[in-house]
């Protein structure tokens, strides 16, 4: 009889998914920096209008 009383008192845990959708608000700020390093000689060539 003791065994039947102990087995009747076993705790149960229930996990149920929410019926509402999950909403995630995410604000992302992306900054980028592009650095172009040009040799001085190449820079002078690009400024030459006769080439282009």
Backbone as XML, in Angstrom:
<?xml version="1.0"?>
<chain id="A" units="angstrom">
  <residue number="1" name="UNK">
    <atom name="N" x="0.828" y="-1.200" z="0.000"/>
    <atom name="CA" x="0.000" y="0.000" z="0.000"/>
    <atom name="C" x="0.867" y="1.256" z="0.000"/>
  </residue>
  <residue number="2" name="UNK">
    <atom name="N" x="1.981" y="1.217" z="0.722"/>
    <atom name="CA" x="2.890" y="2.359" z="0.774"/>
    <atom name="C" x="3.448" y="2.678" z="-0.611"/>
  </residue>
  <residue number="3" name="UNK">
    <atom name="N" x="3.735" y="1.654" z="-1.379"/>
    <atom name="CA" x="4.273" y="1.872" z="-2.738"/>
    <atom name="C" x="3.244" y="2.569" z="-3.620"/>
  </residue>
  <residue number="4" name="UNK">
    <atom name="N" x="2.015" y="2.214" z="-3.498"/>
    <atom name="CA" x="0.973" y="2.852" z="-4.322"/>
    <atom name="C" x="0.771" y="4.306" z="-3.920"/>
  </residue>
  <residue number="5" name="UNK">
    <atom name="N" x="0.945" y="4.665" z="-2.645"/>
    <atom name="CA" x="0.813" y="6.053" z="-2.204"/>
    <atom name="C" x="1.986" y="6.906" z="-2.701"/>
  </residue>
  <residue number="6" name="UNK">
    <atom name="N" x="3.193" y="6.335" z="-2.669"/>
    <atom name="CA" x="4.368" y="7.075" z="-3.107"/>
    <atom name="C" x="4.308" y="7.309" z="-4.613"/>
  </residue>
  <residue number="7" name="UNK">
    <atom name="N" x="3.915" y="6.330" z="-5.377"/>
    <atom name="CA" x="3.850" y="6.480" z="-6.830"/>
    <atom name="C" x="2.748" y="7.441" z="-7.253"/>
  </residue>
  <residue number="8" name="UNK">
    <atom name="N" x="1.729" y="7.608" z="-6.470"/>
    <atom name="CA" x="0.644" y="8.533" z="-6.806"/>
    <atom name="C" x="1.047" y="9.983" z="-6.589"/>
  </residue>
  <residue number="9" name="UNK">
    <atom name="N" x="2.098" y="10.251" z="-5.830"/>
    <atom name="CA" x="2.511" y="11.618" z="-5.526"/>
    <atom name="C" x="3.734" y="12.062" z="-6.336"/>
  </residue>
  <residue number="10" name="UNK">
    <atom name="N" x="4.012" y="11.451" z="-7.442"/>
    <atom name="CA" x="5.174" y="11.862" z="-8.230"/>
    <atom name="C" x="4.871" y="13.191" z="-8.913"/>
  </residue>
  <residue number="11" name="UNK">
    <atom name="N" x="5.777" y="14.152" z="-8.790"/>
    <atom name="CA" x="5.541" y="15.457" z="-9.418"/>
    <atom name="C" x="5.723" y="15.371" z="-10.937"/>
  </residue>
  <residue number="12" name="UNK">
    <atom name="N" x="4.980" y="16.169" z="-11.635"/>
    <atom name="CA" x="5.110" y="16.231" z="-13.094"/>
    <atom name="C" x="5.402" y="17.666" z="-13.506"/>
  </residue>
  <residue number="13" name="UNK">
    <atom name="N" x="6.218" y="17.835" z="-14.511"/>
    <atom name="CA" x="6.558" y="19.151" z="-15.040"/>
    <atom name="C" x="6.107" y="19.169" z="-16.492"/>
  </residue>
  <residue number="14" name="UNK">
    <atom name="N" x="5.342" y="20.156" z="-16.839"/>
    <atom name="CA" x="4.866" y="20.278" z="-18.213"/>
    <atom name="C" x="5.458" y="21.530" z="-18.848"/>
  </residue>
  <residue number="15" name="UNK">
    <atom name="N" x="5.990" y="21.374" z="-20.016"/>
    <atom name="CA" x="6.512" y="22.498" z="-20.777"/>
    <atom name="C" x="5.655" y="22.652" z="-22.021"/>
  </residue>
  <residue number="16" name="UNK">
    <atom name="N" x="5.032" y="23.817" z="-22.141"/>
    <atom name="CA" x="4.151" y="24.059" z="-23.276"/>
    <atom name="C" x="4.619" y="25.303" z="-24.025"/>
  </residue>
  <residue number="17" name="UNK">
    <atom name="N" x="4.624" y="25.261" z="-25.334"/>
    <atom name="CA" x="5.015" y="26.453" z="-26.091"/>
    <atom name="C" x="3.927" y="27.516" z="-26.002"/>
  </residue>
  <residue number="18" name="UNK">
    <atom name="N" x="4.369" y="28.754" z="-26.103"/>
    <atom name="CA" x="3.433" y="29.865" z="-26.047"/>
    <atom name="C" x="2.612" y="29.909" z="-27.336"/>
  </residue>
  <residue number="19" name="UNK">
    <atom name="N" x="1.372" y="30.326" z="-27.219"/>
    <atom name="CA" x="0.542" y="30.449" z="-28.421"/>
    <atom name="C" x="0.756" y="31.782" z="-29.114"/>
  </residue>
  <residue number="20" name="UNK">
    <atom name="N" x="1.498" y="32.711" z="-28.482"/>
    <atom name="CA" x="1.807" y="34.013" z="-29.080"/>
    <atom name="C" x="3.161" y="33.937" z="-29.785"/>
  </residue>
  <residue number="21" name="UNK">
    <atom name="N" x="3.311" y="34.658" z="-30.894"/>
    <atom name="CA" x="4.608" y="34.635" z="-31.580"/>
    <atom name="C" x="5.672" y="35.369" z="-30.773"/>
  </residue>
  <residue number="22" name="UNK">
    <atom name="N" x="6.901" y="34.964" z="-30.980"/>
    <atom name="CA" x="8.029" y="35.614" z="-30.316"/>
    <atom name="C" x="8.449" y="36.814" z="-31.160"/>
  </residue>
  <residue number="23" name="UNK">
    <atom name="N" x="8.510" y="37.990" z="-30.547"/>
    <atom name="CA" x="8.895" y="39.211" z="-31.249"/>
    <atom name="C" x="10.243" y="39.667" z="-30.707"/>
  </residue>
  <residue number="24" name="UNK">
    <atom name="N" x="11.185" y="39.864" z="-31.623"/>
    <atom name="CA" x="12.514" y="40.333" z="-31.234"/>
    <atom name="C" x="12.760" y="41.660" z="-31.939"/>
  </residue>
  <residue number="25" name="UNK">
    <atom name="N" x="12.914" y="42.715" z="-31.176"/>
    <atom name="CA" x="13.257" y="44.022" z="-31.730"/>
    <atom name="C" x="14.760" y="44.195" z="-31.606"/>
  </residue>
  <residue number="26" name="UNK">
    <atom name="N" x="15.401" y="44.386" z="-32.749"/>
    <atom name="CA" x="16.848" y="44.463" z="-32.759"/>
    <atom name="C" x="17.275" y="45.696" z="-33.542"/>
  </residue>
  <residue number="27" name="UNK">
    <atom name="N" x="17.954" y="46.582" z="-32.887"/>
    <atom name="CA" x="18.498" y="47.776" z="-33.545"/>
    <atom name="C" x="20.003" y="47.586" z="-33.678"/>
  </residue>
  <residue number="28" name="UNK">
    <atom name="N" x="20.460" y="47.570" z="-34.917"/>
    <atom name="CA" x="21.878" y="47.355" z="-35.176"/>
    <atom name="C" x="22.410" y="48.530" z="-35.971"/>
  </residue>
  <residue number="29" name="UNK">
    <atom name="N" x="23.469" y="49.074" z="-35.513"/>
    <atom name="CA" x="24.113" y="50.174" z="-36.225"/>
    <atom name="C" x="25.463" y="49.666" z="-36.715"/>
  </residue>
  <residue number="30" name="UNK">
    <atom name="N" x="25.604" y="49.708" z="-38.025"/>
    <atom name="CA" x="26.845" y="49.216" z="-38.623"/>
    <atom name="C" x="27.584" y="50.407" z="-39.214"/>
  </residue>
  <residue number="31" name="UNK">
    <atom name="N" x="28.782" y="50.568" z="-38.798"/>
    <atom name="CA" x="29.632" y="51.613" z="-39.346"/>
    <atom name="C" x="30.831" y="50.951" z="-39.991"/>
  </residue>
  <residue number="32" name="UNK">
    <atom name="N" x="31.214" y="51.497" z="-41.114"/>
    <atom name="CA" x="32.382" y="50.947" z="-41.767"/>
    <atom name="C" x="33.264" y="52.091" z="-42.258"/>
  </residue>
  <residue number="33" name="UNK">
    <atom name="N" x="34.475" y="51.786" z="-42.420"/>
    <atom name="CA" x="35.453" y="52.780" z="-42.839"/>
    <atom name="C" x="36.344" y="52.110" z="-43.877"/>
  </residue>
  <residue number="34" name="UNK">
    <atom name="N" x="36.384" y="52.712" z="-45.040"/>
    <atom name="CA" x="37.219" y="52.176" z="-46.105"/>
    <atom name="C" x="38.393" y="53.121" z="-46.289"/>
  </residue>
  <residue number="35" name="UNK">
    <atom name="N" x="39.544" y="52.570" z="-46.200"/>
    <atom name="CA" x="40.750" y="53.372" z="-46.366"/>
    <atom name="C" x="41.490" y="52.889" z="-47.603"/>
  </residue>
  <residue number="36" name="UNK">
    <atom name="N" x="41.768" y="53.837" z="-48.444"/>
    <atom name="CA" x="42.509" y="53.523" z="-49.665"/>
    <atom name="C" x="43.833" y="54.250" z="-49.587"/>
  </residue>
  <residue number="37" name="UNK">
    <atom name="N" x="44.849" y="53.488" z="-49.696"/>
    <atom name="CA" x="46.181" y="54.061" z="-49.637"/>
    <atom name="C" x="46.799" y="53.943" z="-51.034"/>
  </residue>
  <residue number="38" name="UNK">
    <atom name="N" x="47.126" y="55.060" z="-51.580"/>
    <atom name="CA" x="47.672" y="55.093" z="-52.924"/>
    <atom name="C" x="49.051" y="55.716" z="-52.853"/>
  </residue>
  <residue number="39" name="UNK">
    <atom name="N" x="49.943" y="55.133" z="-53.566"/>
    <atom name="CA" x="51.283" y="55.706" z="-53.606"/>
    <atom name="C" x="51.232" y="57.092" z="-54.233"/>
  </residue>
  <residue number="40" name="UNK">
    <atom name="N" x="52.145" y="57.903" z="-53.866"/>
    <atom name="CA" x="52.177" y="59.283" z="-54.370"/>
    <atom name="C" x="52.323" y="59.304" z="-55.893"/>
  </residue>
  <residue number="41" name="UNK">
    <atom name="N" x="53.123" y="58.405" z="-56.437"/>
    <atom name="CA" x="53.314" y="58.382" z="-57.892"/>
    <atom name="C" x="52.013" y="58.017" z="-58.601"/>
  </residue>
  <residue number="42" name="UNK">
    <atom name="N" x="51.334" y="57.067" z="-58.088"/>
    <atom name="CA" x="50.064" y="56.661" z="-58.694"/>
    <atom name="C" x="49.028" y="57.771" z="-58.561"/>
  </residue>
  <residue number="43" name="UNK">
    <atom name="N" x="49.064" y="58.457" z="-57.453"/>
    <atom name="CA" x="48.144" y="59.570" z="-57.258"/>
    <atom name="C" x="48.388" y="60.660" z="-58.300"/>
  </residue>
  <residue number="44" name="UNK">
    <atom name="N" x="49.628" y="60.940" z="-58.598"/>
    <atom name="CA" x="49.934" y="61.950" z="-59.615"/>
    <atom name="C" x="49.516" y="61.475" z="-61.007"/>
  </residue>
  <residue number="45" name="UNK">
    <atom name="N" x="49.609" y="60.174" z="-61.254"/>
    <atom name="CA" x="49.161" y="59.647" z="-62.547"/>
    <atom name="C" x="47.648" y="59.764" z="-62.705"/>
  </residue>
  <residue number="46" name="UNK">
    <atom name="N" x="46.940" y="59.529" z="-61.646"/>
    <atom name="CA" x="45.475" y="59.621" z="-61.716"/>
    <atom name="C" x="45.019" y="61.059" z="-61.930"/>
  </residue>
  <residue number="47" name="UNK">
    <atom name="N" x="45.792" y="61.994" z="-61.498"/>
    <atom name="CA" x="45.430" y="63.389" z="-61.679"/>
    <atom name="C" x="45.728" y="63.885" z="-63.091"/>
  </residue>
  <residue number="48" name="UNK">
    <atom name="N" x="46.503" y="63.128" z="-63.821"/>
    <atom name="CA" x="46.854" y="63.517" z="-65.189"/>
    <atom name="C" x="45.631" y="63.320" z="-66.096"/>
  </residue>
  <residue number="49" name="UNK">
    <atom name="N" x="45.127" y="64.391" z="-66.667"/>
    <atom name="CA" x="43.913" y="64.327" z="-67.484"/>
    <atom name="C" x="44.172" y="63.737" z="-68.864"/>
  </residue>
  <residue number="50" name="UNK">
    <atom name="N" x="45.403" y="63.722" z="-69.282"/>
    <atom name="CA" x="45.715" y="63.181" z="-70.609"/>
    <atom name="C" x="45.565" y="61.659" z="-70.658"/>
  </residue>
  <residue number="51" name="UNK">
    <atom name="N" x="45.697" y="61.019" z="-69.544"/>
    <atom name="CA" x="45.552" y="59.554" z="-69.514"/>
    <atom name="C" x="44.096" y="59.126" z="-69.667"/>
  </residue>
  <residue number="52" name="UNK">
    <atom name="N" x="43.201" y="59.933" z="-69.197"/>
    <atom name="CA" x="41.794" y="59.528" z="-69.227"/>
    <atom name="C" x="41.020" y="60.336" z="-70.186"/>
  </residue>
</chain>
